[in-house]
């Protein structure tokens, strides 16, 4: 009987742990509504953009693209998903999970960079 009680109490404890995890879970969509979290993503995206260099020309690959984007009134900036996966895998995952919201933050980031270039 004692052994059965231990098993039951262990199951209850495990169930309680799982319930706690579920109650603490926040969807990325809700998480992105917080300005601090959006700024964190912007910062990570800045680090990604400034961290990819064009070895052939010795320049920053994406910053040059952003300069050209606004200098020549181009409409789009193409970023390699492979670069993103290598440069910041978490950003790549978030992009898959919430593409509209993450792309909106990326766009804001590029606009902010363009003002400083």
Secondary structure as UniProt FT lines:
FT   HELIX           2..24
FT   HELIX           28..31
FT   TURN            32..33
FT   HELIX           35..51
FT   STRAND          53..54
FT   TURN            55..58
FT   STRAND          59..60
FT   HELIX           61..71
FT   TURN            72..73
FT   HELIX           81..87
FT   HELIX           89..97
FT   HELIX           99..116
//
